[in-house]
């Protein structure tokens, strides 16, 4: 079940999905698939749709992460200072490390 934007390609795994679950003032957003120029803004909008004091951005099922995705996560980190936790997939962690963002306080290595 998907509460965000889901792309279904005839039984194949979704190319991208983002779903949000609010628990009190803590928002958990599960993102799967490819986060790129076409989907990064949808990921941000999924986070911003619900008012929350804390946000966990679960990217452990993300398979592709480009510069637009990096920019989107940095925007969210600015929007939620000291209130964002990003759970990266190996791929996301590697991209953030290469980008010089591997030591950010919001990044929670798996």
Phi and psi restraints in degrees (range 20) as a CNS / XPLOR table:
assign (resid 1 and name C) (resid 2 and name N)
       (resid 2 and name CA) (resid 2 and name C) 1.0 -127.5 20.0 2
assign (resid 2 and name N) (resid 2 and name CA)
       (resid 2 and name C) (resid 3 and name N) 1.0 129.6 20.0 2
assign (resid 2 and name C) (resid 3 and name N)
       (resid 3 and name CA) (resid 3 and name C) 1.0 -104.9 20.0 2
assign (resid 3 and name N) (resid 3 and name CA)
       (resid 3 and name C) (resid 4 and name N) 1.0 -2.5 20.0 2
assign (resid 3 and name C) (resid 4 and name N)
       (resid 4 and name CA) (resid 4 and name C) 1.0 -107.6 20.0 2
assign (resid 4 and name N) (resid 4 and name CA)
       (resid 4 and name C) (resid 5 and name N) 1.0 -139.8 20.0 2
assign (resid 4 and name C) (resid 5 and name N)
       (resid 5 and name CA) (resid 5 and name C) 1.0 -95.5 20.0 2
assign (resid 5 and name N) (resid 5 and name CA)
       (resid 5 and name C) (resid 6 and name N) 1.0 121.8 20.0 2
assign (resid 5 and name C) (resid 6 and name N)
       (resid 6 and name CA) (resid 6 and name C) 1.0 -123.7 20.0 2
assign (resid 6 and name N) (resid 6 and name CA)
       (resid 6 and name C) (resid 7 and name N) 1.0 136.0 20.0 2
assign (resid 6 and name C) (resid 7 and name N)
       (resid 7 and name CA) (resid 7 and name C) 1.0 -113.2 20.0 2
assign (resid 7 and name N) (resid 7 and name CA)
       (resid 7 and name C) (resid 8 and name N) 1.0 118.8 20.0 2
assign (resid 7 and name C) (resid 8 and name N)
       (resid 8 and name CA) (resid 8 and name C) 1.0 -111.1 20.0 2
assign (resid 8 and name N) (resid 8 and name CA)
       (resid 8 and name C) (resid 9 and name N) 1.0 123.0 20.0 2
assign (resid 8 and name C) (resid 9 and name N)
       (resid 9 and name CA) (resid 9 and name C) 1.0 -112.7 20.0 2
assign (resid 9 and name N) (resid 9 and name CA)
       (resid 9 and name C) (resid 10 and name N) 1.0 70.8 20.0 2
assign (resid 9 and name C) (resid 10 and name N)
       (resid 10 and name CA) (resid 10 and name C) 1.0 57.9 20.0 2
assign (resid 10 and name N) (resid 10 and name CA)
       (resid 10 and name C) (resid 11 and name N) 1.0 50.5 20.0 2
assign (resid 10 and name C) (resid 11 and name N)
       (resid 11 and name CA) (resid 11 and name C) 1.0 90.1 20.0 2
assign (resid 11 and name N) (resid 11 and name CA)
       (resid 11 and name C) (resid 12 and name N) 1.0 -14.7 20.0 2
assign (resid 11 and name C) (resid 12 and name N)
       (resid 12 and name CA) (resid 12 and name C) 1.0 -72.9 20.0 2
assign (resid 12 and name N) (resid 12 and name CA)
       (resid 12 and name C) (resid 13 and name N) 1.0 157.3 20.0 2
assign (resid 12 and name C) (resid 13 and name N)
       (resid 13 and name CA) (resid 13 and name C) 1.0 -59.3 20.0 2
assign (resid 13 and name N) (resid 13 and name CA)
       (resid 13 and name C) (resid 14 and name N) 1.0 146.9 20.0 2
assign (resid 13 and name C) (resid 14 and name N)
       (resid 14 and name CA) (resid 14 and name C) 1.0 -60.5 20.0 2
assign (resid 14 and name N) (resid 14 and name CA)
       (resid 14 and name C) (resid 15 and name N) 1.0 141.7 20.0 2
assign (resid 14 and name C) (resid 15 and name N)
       (resid 15 and name CA) (resid 15 and name C) 1.0 -70.0 20.0 2
assign (resid 15 and name N) (resid 15 and name CA)
       (resid 15 and name C) (resid 16 and name N) 1.0 -35.1 20.0 2
assign (resid 15 and name C) (resid 16 and name N)
       (resid 16 and name CA) (resid 16 and name C) 1.0 -154.5 20.0 2
assign (resid 16 and name N) (resid 16 and name CA)
       (resid 16 and name C) (resid 17 and name N) 1.0 138.8 20.0 2
assign (resid 16 and name C) (resid 17 and name N)
       (resid 17 and name CA) (resid 17 and name C) 1.0 -150.0 20.0 2
assign (resid 17 and name N) (resid 17 and name CA)
       (resid 17 and name C) (resid 18 and name N) 1.0 150.0 20.0 2
assign (resid 17 and name C) (resid 18 and name N)
       (resid 18 and name CA) (resid 18 and name C) 1.0 -140.6 20.0 2
assign (resid 18 and name N) (resid 18 and name CA)
       (resid 18 and name C) (resid 19 and name N) 1.0 121.6 20.0 2
assign (resid 18 and name C) (resid 19 and name N)
       (resid 19 and name CA) (resid 19 and name C) 1.0 -128.9 20.0 2
assign (resid 19 and name N) (resid 19 and name CA)
       (resid 19 and name C) (resid 20 and name N) 1.0 145.4 20.0 2
assign (resid 19 and name C) (resid 20 and name N)
       (resid 20 and name CA) (resid 20 and name C) 1.0 -118.8 20.0 2
assign (resid 20 and name N) (resid 20 and name CA)
       (resid 20 and name C) (resid 21 and name N) 1.0 143.5 20.0 2
assign (resid 20 and name C) (resid 21 and name N)
       (resid 21 and name CA) (resid 21 and name C) 1.0 -136.1 20.0 2
assign (resid 21 and name N) (resid 21 and name CA)
       (resid 21 and name C) (resid 22 and name N) 1.0 120.8 20.0 2
assign (resid 21 and name C) (resid 22 and name N)
       (resid 22 and name CA) (resid 22 and name C) 1.0 -97.9 20.0 2
assign (resid 22 and name N) (resid 22 and name CA)
       (resid 22 and name C) (resid 23 and name N) 1.0 127.7 20.0 2
assign (resid 22 and name C) (resid 23 and name N)
       (resid 23 and name CA) (resid 23 and name C) 1.0 -125.2 20.0 2
assign (resid 23 and name N) (resid 23 and name CA)
       (resid 23 and name C) (resid 24 and name N) 1.0 95.8 20.0 2
assign (resid 23 and name C) (resid 24 and name N)
       (resid 24 and name CA) (resid 24 and name C) 1.0 67.4 20.0 2
assign (resid 24 and name N) (resid 24 and name CA)
       (resid 24 and name C) (resid 25 and name N) 1.0 -118.7 20.0 2
assign (resid 24 and name C) (resid 25 and name N)
       (resid 25 and name CA) (resid 25 and name C) 1.0 -106.0 20.0 2
assign (resid 25 and name N) (resid 25 and name CA)
       (resid 25 and name C) (resid 26 and name N) 1.0 13.6 20.0 2
assign (resid 25 and name C) (resid 26 and name N)
       (resid 26 and name CA) (resid 26 and name C) 1.0 -106.7 20.0 2
assign (resid 26 and name N) (resid 26 and name CA)
       (resid 26 and name C) (resid 27 and name N) 1.0 119.5 20.0 2
assign (resid 26 and name C) (resid 27 and name N)
       (resid 27 and name CA) (resid 27 and name C) 1.0 -102.5 20.0 2
assign (resid 27 and name N) (resid 27 and name CA)
       (resid 27 and name C) (resid 28 and name N) 1.0 127.5 20.0 2
assign (resid 27 and name C) (resid 28 and name N)
       (resid 28 and name CA) (resid 28 and name C) 1.0 -110.9 20.0 2
assign (resid 28 and name N) (resid 28 and name CA)
       (resid 28 and name C) (resid 29 and name N) 1.0 125.4 20.0 2
assign (resid 28 and name C) (resid 29 and name N)
       (resid 29 and name CA) (resid 29 and name C) 1.0 -117.7 20.0 2
assign (resid 29 and name N) (resid 29 and name CA)
       (resid 29 and name C) (resid 30 and name N) 1.0 120.3 20.0 2
assign (resid 29 and name C) (resid 30 and name N)
       (resid 30 and name CA) (resid 30 and name C) 1.0 -99.6 20.0 2
assign (resid 30 and name N) (resid 30 and name CA)
       (resid 30 and name C) (resid 31 and name N) 1.0 121.7 20.0 2
assign (resid 30 and name C) (resid 31 and name N)
       (resid 31 and name CA) (resid 31 and name C) 1.0 -117.2 20.0 2
assign (resid 31 and name N) (resid 31 and name CA)
       (resid 31 and name C) (resid 32 and name N) 1.0 133.4 20.0 2
assign (resid 31 and name C) (resid 32 and name N)
       (resid 32 and name CA) (resid 32 and name C) 1.0 -128.6 20.0 2
assign (resid 32 and name N) (resid 32 and name CA)
       (resid 32 and name C) (resid 33 and name N) 1.0 154.8 20.0 2
assign (resid 32 and name C) (resid 33 and name N)
       (resid 33 and name CA) (resid 33 and name C) 1.0 86.5 20.0 2
assign (resid 33 and name N) (resid 33 and name CA)
       (resid 33 and name C) (resid 34 and name N) 1.0 -140.3 20.0 2
assign (resid 33 and name C) (resid 34 and name N)
       (resid 34 and name CA) (resid 34 and name C) 1.0 -101.3 20.0 2
assign (resid 34 and name N) (resid 34 and name CA)
       (resid 34 and name C) (resid 35 and name N) 1.0 124.2 20.0 2
assign (resid 34 and name C) (resid 35 and name N)
       (resid 35 and name CA) (resid 35 and name C) 1.0 -108.8 20.0 2
assign (resid 35 and name N) (resid 35 and name CA)
       (resid 35 and name C) (resid 36 and name N) 1.0 113.1 20.0 2
assign (resid 35 and name C) (resid 36 and name N)
       (resid 36 and name CA) (resid 36 and name C) 1.0 -145.2 20.0 2
assign (resid 36 and name N) (resid 36 and name CA)
       (resid 36 and name C) (resid 37 and name N) 1.0 -165.1 20.0 2
assign (resid 36 and name C) (resid 37 and name N)
       (resid 37 and name CA) (resid 37 and name C) 1.0 -56.3 20.0 2
assign (resid 37 and name N) (resid 37 and name CA)
       (resid 37 and name C) (resid 38 and name N) 1.0 -32.9 20.0 2
assign (resid 37 and name C) (resid 38 and name N)
       (resid 38 and name CA) (resid 38 and name C) 1.0 -80.0 20.0 2
assign (resid 38 and name N) (resid 38 and name CA)
       (resid 38 and name C) (resid 39 and name N) 1.0 -22.2 20.0 2
assign (resid 38 and name C) (resid 39 and name N)
       (resid 39 and name CA) (resid 39 and name C) 1.0 -121.0 20.0 2
assign (resid 39 and name N) (resid 39 and name CA)
       (resid 39 and name C) (resid 40 and name N) 1.0 -13.9 20.0 2
assign (resid 39 and name C) (resid 40 and name N)
       (resid 40 and name CA) (resid 40 and name C) 1.0 -59.7 20.0 2
assign (resid 40 and name N) (resid 40 and name CA)
       (resid 40 and name C) (resid 41 and name N) 1.0 -41.2 20.0 2
assign (resid 40 and name C) (resid 41 and name N)
       (resid 41 and name CA) (resid 41 and name C) 1.0 -66.7 20.0 2
assign (resid 41 and name N) (resid 41 and name CA)
       (resid 41 and name C) (resid 42 and name N) 1.0 -35.0 20.0 2
assign (resid 41 and name C) (resid 42 and name N)
       (resid 42 and name CA) (resid 42 and name C) 1.0 -63.3 20.0 2
assign (resid 42 and name N) (resid 42 and name CA)
       (resid 42 and name C) (resid 43 and name N) 1.0 -38.9 20.0 2
assign (resid 42 and name C) (resid 43 and name N)
       (resid 43 and name CA) (resid 43 and name C) 1.0 -60.7 20.0 2
assign (resid 43 and name N) (resid 43 and name CA)
       (resid 43 and name C) (resid 44 and name N) 1.0 -46.0 20.0 2
assign (resid 43 and name C) (resid 44 and name N)
       (resid 44 and name CA) (resid 44 and name C) 1.0 -62.6 20.0 2
assign (resid 44 and name N) (resid 44 and name CA)
       (resid 44 and name C) (resid 45 and name N) 1.0 -45.9 20.0 2
assign (resid 44 and name C) (resid 45 and name N)
       (resid 45 and name CA) (resid 45 and name C) 1.0 -63.7 20.0 2
assign (resid 45 and name N) (resid 45 and name CA)
       (resid 45 and name C) (resid 46 and name N) 1.0 -33.7 20.0 2
assign (resid 45 and name C) (resid 46 and name N)
       (resid 46 and name CA) (resid 46 and name C) 1.0 -63.7 20.0 2
assign (resid 46 and name N) (resid 46 and name CA)
       (resid 46 and name C) (resid 47 and name N) 1.0 -38.8 20.0 2
assign (resid 46 and name C) (resid 47 and name N)
       (resid 47 and name CA) (resid 47 and name C) 1.0 -68.3 20.0 2
assign (resid 47 and name N) (resid 47 and name CA)
       (resid 47 and name C) (resid 48 and name N) 1.0 -45.1 20.0 2
assign (resid 47 and name C) (resid 48 and name N)
       (resid 48 and name CA) (resid 48 and name C) 1.0 -78.4 20.0 2
assign (resid 48 and name N) (resid 48 and name CA)
       (resid 48 and name C) (resid 49 and name N) 1.0 -13.3 20.0 2
assign (resid 48 and name C) (resid 49 and name N)
       (resid 49 and name CA) (resid 49 and name C) 1.0 -63.8 20.0 2
assign (resid 49 and name N) (resid 49 and name CA)
       (resid 49 and name C) (resid 50 and name N) 1.0 -33.2 20.0 2
assign (resid 49 and name C) (resid 50 and name N)
       (resid 50 and name CA) (resid 50 and name C) 1.0 -108.6 20.0 2
assign (resid 50 and name N) (resid 50 and name CA)
       (resid 50 and name C) (resid 51 and name N) 1.0 133.5 20.0 2
assign (resid 50 and name C) (resid 51 and name N)
       (resid 51 and name CA) (resid 51 and name C) 1.0 -70.6 20.0 2
assign (resid 51 and name N) (resid 51 and name CA)
       (resid 51 and name C) (resid 52 and name N) 1.0 128.1 20.0 2
assign (resid 51 and name C) (resid 52 and name N)
       (resid 52 and name CA) (resid 52 and name C) 1.0 -148.1 20.0 2
assign (resid 52 and name N) (resid 52 and name CA)
       (resid 52 and name C) (resid 53 and name N) 1.0 147.3 20.0 2
assign (resid 52 and name C) (resid 53 and name N)
       (resid 53 and name CA) (resid 53 and name C) 1.0 -87.9 20.0 2
assign (resid 53 and name N) (resid 53 and name CA)
       (resid 53 and name C) (resid 54 and name N) 1.0 -31.0 20.0 2
assign (resid 53 and name C) (resid 54 and name N)
       (resid 54 and name CA) (resid 54 and name C) 1.0 -129.3 20.0 2
assign (resid 54 and name N) (resid 54 and name CA)
       (resid 54 and name C) (resid 55 and name N) 1.0 143.0 20.0 2
assign (resid 54 and name C) (resid 55 and name N)
       (resid 55 and name CA) (resid 55 and name C) 1.0 -131.0 20.0 2
assign (resid 55 and name N) (resid 55 and name CA)
       (resid 55 and name C) (resid 56 and name N) 1.0 131.2 20.0 2
assign (resid 55 and name C) (resid 56 and name N)
       (resid 56 and name CA) (resid 56 and name C) 1.0 -111.8 20.0 2
assign (resid 56 and name N) (resid 56 and name CA)
       (resid 56 and name C) (resid 57 and name N) 1.0 120.1 20.0 2
assign (resid 56 and name C) (resid 57 and name N)
       (resid 57 and name CA) (resid 57 and name C) 1.0 -103.7 20.0 2
assign (resid 57 and name N) (resid 57 and name CA)
       (resid 57 and name C) (resid 58 and name N) 1.0 105.0 20.0 2
assign (resid 57 and name C) (resid 58 and name N)
       (resid 58 and name CA) (resid 58 and name C) 1.0 -91.5 20.0 2
assign (resid 58 and name N) (resid 58 and name CA)
       (resid 58 and name C) (resid 59 and name N) 1.0 104.7 20.0 2
assign (resid 58 and name C) (resid 59 and name N)
       (resid 59 and name CA) (resid 59 and name C) 1.0 -108.0 20.0 2
assign (resid 59 and name N) (resid 59 and name CA)
       (resid 59 and name C) (resid 60 and name N) 1.0 18.8 20.0 2
assign (resid 59 and name C) (resid 60 and name N)
       (resid 60 and name CA) (resid 60 and name C) 1.0 -67.6 20.0 2
assign (resid 60 and name N) (resid 60 and name CA)
       (resid 60 and name C) (resid 61 and name N) 1.0 -16.4 20.0 2
assign (resid 60 and name C) (resid 61 and name N)
       (resid 61 and name CA) (resid 61 and name C) 1.0 -106.2 20.0 2
assign (resid 61 and name N) (resid 61 and name CA)
       (resid 61 and name C) (resid 62 and name N) 1.0 14.9 20.0 2
assign (resid 61 and name C) (resid 62 and name N)
       (resid 62 and name CA) (resid 62 and name C) 1.0 -83.9 20.0 2
assign (resid 62 and name N) (resid 62 and name CA)
       (resid 62 and name C) (resid 63 and name N) 1.0 131.2 20.0 2
assign (resid 62 and name C) (resid 63 and name N)
       (resid 63 and name CA) (resid 63 and name C) 1.0 -105.1 20.0 2
assign (resid 63 and name N) (resid 63 and name CA)
       (resid 63 and name C) (resid 64 and name N) 1.0 -17.7 20.0 2
assign (resid 63 and name C) (resid 64 and name N)
       (resid 64 and name CA) (resid 64 and name C) 1.0 -144.7 20.0 2
assign (resid 64 and name N) (resid 64 and name CA)
       (resid 64 and name C) (resid 65 and name N) 1.0 137.9 20.0 2
assign (resid 64 and name C) (resid 65 and name N)
       (resid 65 and name CA) (resid 65 and name C) 1.0 -148.8 20.0 2
assign (resid 65 and name N) (resid 65 and name CA)
       (resid 65 and name C) (resid 66 and name N) 1.0 112.4 20.0 2
assign (resid 65 and name C) (resid 66 and name N)
       (resid 66 and name CA) (resid 66 and name C) 1.0 -111.5 20.0 2
assign (resid 66 and name N) (resid 66 and name CA)
       (resid 66 and name C) (resid 67 and name N) 1.0 -168.3 20.0 2
assign (resid 66 and name C) (resid 67 and name N)
       (resid 67 and name CA) (resid 67 and name C) 1.0 -63.3 20.0 2
assign (resid 67 and name N) (resid 67 and name CA)
       (resid 67 and name C) (resid 68 and name N) 1.0 -33.5 20.0 2
assign (resid 67 and name C) (resid 68 and name N)
       (resid 68 and name CA) (resid 68 and name C) 1.0 -65.1 20.0 2
assign (resid 68 and name N) (resid 68 and name CA)
       (resid 68 and name C) (resid 69 and name N) 1.0 -37.0 20.0 2
assign (resid 68 and name C) (resid 69 and name N)
       (resid 69 and name CA) (resid 69 and name C) 1.0 -67.7 20.0 2
assign (resid 69 and name N) (resid 69 and name CA)
       (resid 69 and name C) (resid 70 and name N) 1.0 -41.7 20.0 2
assign (resid 69 and name C) (resid 70 and name N)
       (resid 70 and name CA) (resid 70 and name C) 1.0 -59.0 20.0 2
assign (resid 70 and name N) (resid 70 and name CA)
       (resid 70 and name C) (resid 71 and name N) 1.0 -48.4 20.0 2
assign (resid 70 and name C) (resid 71 and name N)
       (resid 71 and name CA) (resid 71 and name C) 1.0 -58.8 20.0 2
assign (resid 71 and name N) (resid 71 and name CA)
       (resid 71 and name C) (resid 72 and name N) 1.0 -40.8 20.0 2
assign (resid 71 and name C) (resid 72 and name N)
       (resid 72 and name CA) (resid 72 and name C) 1.0 -63.7 20.0 2
assign (resid 72 and name N) (resid 72 and name CA)
       (resid 72 and name C) (resid 73 and name N) 1.0 -42.6 20.0 2
assign (resid 72 and name C) (resid 73 and name N)
       (resid 73 and name CA) (resid 73 and name C) 1.0 -67.7 20.0 2
assign (resid 73 and name N) (resid 73 and name CA)
       (resid 73 and name C) (resid 74 and name N) 1.0 -39.3 20.0 2
assign (resid 73 and name C) (resid 74 and name N)
       (resid 74 and name CA) (resid 74 and name C) 1.0 -63.2 20.0 2
assign (resid 74 and name N) (resid 74 and name CA)
       (resid 74 and name C) (resid 75 and name N) 1.0 -40.9 20.0 2
assign (resid 74 and name C) (resid 75 and name N)
       (resid 75 and name CA) (resid 75 and name C) 1.0 -59.1 20.0 2
assign (resid 75 and name N) (resid 75 and name CA)
       (resid 75 and name C) (resid 76 and name N) 1.0 -43.6 20.0 2
assign (resid 75 and name C) (resid 76 and name N)
       (resid 76 and name CA) (resid 76 and name C) 1.0 -66.2 20.0 2
assign (resid 76 and name N) (resid 76 and name CA)
       (resid 76 and name C) (resid 77 and name N) 1.0 -37.4 20.0 2
assign (resid 76 and name C) (resid 77 and name N)
       (resid 77 and name CA) (resid 77 and name C) 1.0 -63.6 20.0 2
assign (resid 77 and name N) (resid 77 and name CA)
       (resid 77 and name C) (resid 78 and name N) 1.0 -35.1 20.0 2
assign (resid 77 and name C) (resid 78 and name N)
       (resid 78 and name CA) (resid 78 and name C) 1.0 -72.6 20.0 2
assign (resid 78 and name N) (resid 78 and name CA)
       (resid 78 and name C) (resid 79 and name N) 1.0 -35.9 20.0 2
assign (resid 78 and name C) (resid 79 and name N)
       (resid 79 and name CA) (resid 79 and name C) 1.0 -70.8 20.0 2
assign (resid 79 and name N) (resid 79 and name CA)
       (resid 79 and name C) (resid 80 and name N) 1.0 -32.8 20.0 2
assign (resid 79 and name C) (resid 80 and name N)
       (resid 80 and name CA) (resid 80 and name C) 1.0 -124.0 20.0 2
assign (resid 80 and name N) (resid 80 and name CA)
       (resid 80 and name C) (resid 81 and name N) 1.0 65.2 20.0 2
assign (resid 80 and name C) (resid 81 and name N)
       (resid 81 and name CA) (resid 81 and name C) 1.0 -61.4 20.0 2
assign (resid 81 and name N) (resid 81 and name CA)
       (resid 81 and name C) (resid 82 and name N) 1.0 131.8 20.0 2
assign (resid 81 and name C) (resid 82 and name N)
       (resid 82 and name CA) (resid 82 and name C) 1.0 59.7 20.0 2
assign (resid 82 and name N) (resid 82 and name CA)
       (resid 82 and name C) (resid 83 and name N) 1.0 17.3 20.0 2
assign (resid 82 and name C) (resid 83 and name N)
       (resid 83 and name CA) (resid 83 and name C) 1.0 -134.5 20.0 2
assign (resid 83 and name N) (resid 83 and name CA)
       (resid 83 and name C) (resid 84 and name N) 1.0 14.7 20.0 2
assign (resid 83 and name C) (resid 84 and name N)
       (resid 84 and name CA) (resid 84 and name C) 1.0 -119.1 20.0 2
assign (resid 84 and name N) (resid 84 and name CA)
       (resid 84 and name C) (resid 85 and name N) 1.0 132.6 20.0 2
assign (resid 84 and name C) (resid 85 and name N)
       (resid 85 and name CA) (resid 85 and name C) 1.0 -120.8 20.0 2
assign (resid 85 and name N) (resid 85 and name CA)
       (resid 85 and name C) (resid 86 and name N) 1.0 127.1 20.0 2
assign (resid 85 and name C) (resid 86 and name N)
       (resid 86 and name CA) (resid 86 and name C) 1.0 -111.9 20.0 2
assign (resid 86 and name N) (resid 86 and name CA)
       (resid 86 and name C) (resid 87 and name N) 1.0 122.3 20.0 2
assign (resid 86 and name C) (resid 87 and name N)
       (resid 87 and name CA) (resid 87 and name C) 1.0 -102.0 20.0 2
assign (resid 87 and name N) (resid 87 and name CA)
       (resid 87 and name C) (resid 88 and name N) 1.0 105.4 20.0 2
assign (resid 87 and name C) (resid 88 and name N)
       (resid 88 and name CA) (resid 88 and name C) 1.0 -89.6 20.0 2
assign (resid 88 and name N) (resid 88 and name CA)
       (resid 88 and name C) (resid 89 and name N) 1.0 151.4 20.0 2
assign (resid 88 and name C) (resid 89 and name N)
       (resid 89 and name CA) (resid 89 and name C) 1.0 -75.6 20.0 2
assign (resid 89 and name N) (resid 89 and name CA)
       (resid 89 and name C) (resid 90 and name N) 1.0 172.1 20.0 2
assign (resid 89 and name C) (resid 90 and name N)
       (resid 90 and name CA) (resid 90 and name C) 1.0 -59.5 20.0 2
assign (resid 90 and name N) (resid 90 and name CA)
       (resid 90 and name C) (resid 91 and name N) 1.0 -41.6 20.0 2
assign (resid 90 and name C) (resid 91 and name N)
       (resid 91 and name CA) (resid 91 and name C) 1.0 -62.6 20.0 2
assign (resid 91 and name N) (resid 91 and name CA)
       (resid 91 and name C) (resid 92 and name N) 1.0 -47.2 20.0 2
assign (resid 91 and name C) (resid 92 and name N)
       (resid 92 and name CA) (resid 92 and name C) 1.0 -63.1 20.0 2
assign (resid 92 and name N) (resid 92 and name CA)
       (resid 92 and name C) (resid 93 and name N) 1.0 -44.7 20.0 2
assign (resid 92 and name C) (resid 93 and name N)
       (resid 93 and name CA) (resid 93 and name C) 1.0 -58.8 20.0 2
assign (resid 93 and name N) (resid 93 and name CA)
       (resid 93 and name C) (resid 94 and name N) 1.0 -41.1 20.0 2
assign (resid 93 and name C) (resid 94 and name N)
       (resid 94 and name CA) (resid 94 and name C) 1.0 -65.0 20.0 2
assign (resid 94 and name N) (resid 94 and name CA)
       (resid 94 and name C) (resid 95 and name N) 1.0 -45.2 20.0 2
assign (resid 94 and name C) (resid 95 and name N)
       (resid 95 and name CA) (resid 95 and name C) 1.0 -62.2 20.0 2
assign (resid 95 and name N) (resid 95 and name CA)
       (resid 95 and name C) (resid 96 and name N) 1.0 -43.7 20.0 2
assign (resid 95 and name C) (resid 96 and name N)
       (resid 96 and name CA) (resid 96 and name C) 1.0 -65.9 20.0 2
assign (resid 96 and name N) (resid 96 and name CA)
       (resid 96 and name C) (resid 97 and name N) 1.0 -38.0 20.0 2
assign (resid 96 and name C) (resid 97 and name N)
       (resid 97 and name CA) (resid 97 and name C) 1.0 -62.3 20.0 2
assign (resid 97 and name N) (resid 97 and name CA)
       (resid 97 and name C) (resid 98 and name N) 1.0 -48.3 20.0 2
assign (resid 97 and name C) (resid 98 and name N)
       (resid 98 and name CA) (resid 98 and name C) 1.0 -61.6 20.0 2
assign (resid 98 and name N) (resid 98 and name CA)
       (resid 98 and name C) (resid 99 and name N) 1.0 -34.0 20.0 2
assign (resid 98 and name C) (resid 99 and name N)
       (resid 99 and name CA) (resid 99 and name C) 1.0 -78.4 20.0 2
assign (resid 99 and name N) (resid 99 and name CA)
       (resid 99 and name C) (resid 100 and name N) 1.0 -3.2 20.0 2
assign (resid 99 and name C) (resid 100 and name N)
       (resid 100 and name CA) (resid 100 and name C) 1.0 84.9 20.0 2
assign (resid 100 and name N) (resid 100 and name CA)
       (resid 100 and name C) (resid 101 and name N) 1.0 13.4 20.0 2
assign (resid 100 and name C) (resid 101 and name N)
       (resid 101 and name CA) (resid 101 and name C) 1.0 -108.8 20.0 2
assign (resid 101 and name N) (resid 101 and name CA)
       (resid 101 and name C) (resid 102 and name N) 1.0 12.2 20.0 2
assign (resid 101 and name C) (resid 102 and name N)
       (resid 102 and name CA) (resid 102 and name C) 1.0 -67.8 20.0 2
assign (resid 102 and name N) (resid 102 and name CA)
       (resid 102 and name C) (resid 103 and name N) 1.0 -14.4 20.0 2
assign (resid 102 and name C) (resid 103 and name N)
       (resid 103 and name CA) (resid 103 and name C) 1.0 -108.6 20.0 2
assign (resid 103 and name N) (resid 103 and name CA)
       (resid 103 and name C) (resid 104 and name N) 1.0 16.2 20.0 2
assign (resid 103 and name C) (resid 104 and name N)
       (resid 104 and name CA) (resid 104 and name C) 1.0 -68.4 20.0 2
assign (resid 104 and name N) (resid 104 and name CA)
       (resid 104 and name C) (resid 105 and name N) 1.0 143.4 20.0 2
assign (resid 104 and name C) (resid 105 and name N)
       (resid 105 and name CA) (resid 105 and name C) 1.0 -62.2 20.0 2
assign (resid 105 and name N) (resid 105 and name CA)
       (resid 105 and name C) (resid 106 and name N) 1.0 -29.3 20.0 2
assign (resid 105 and name C) (resid 106 and name N)
       (resid 106 and name CA) (resid 106 and name C) 1.0 -78.3 20.0 2
assign (resid 106 and name N) (resid 106 and name CA)
       (resid 106 and name C) (resid 107 and name N) 1.0 -13.3 20.0 2
assign (resid 106 and name C) (resid 107 and name N)
       (resid 107 and name CA) (resid 107 and name C) 1.0 -84.7 20.0 2
assign (resid 107 and name N) (resid 107 and name CA)
       (resid 107 and name C) (resid 108 and name N) 1.0 122.3 20.0 2
assign (resid 107 and name C) (resid 108 and name N)
       (resid 108 and name CA) (resid 108 and name C) 1.0 -111.2 20.0 2
assign (resid 108 and name N) (resid 108 and name CA)
       (resid 108 and name C) (resid 109 and name N) 1.0 95.1 20.0 2
assign (resid 108 and name C) (resid 109 and name N)
       (resid 109 and name CA) (resid 109 and name C) 1.0 -56.8 20.0 2
assign (resid 109 and name N) (resid 109 and name CA)
       (resid 109 and name C) (resid 110 and name N) 1.0 143.0 20.0 2
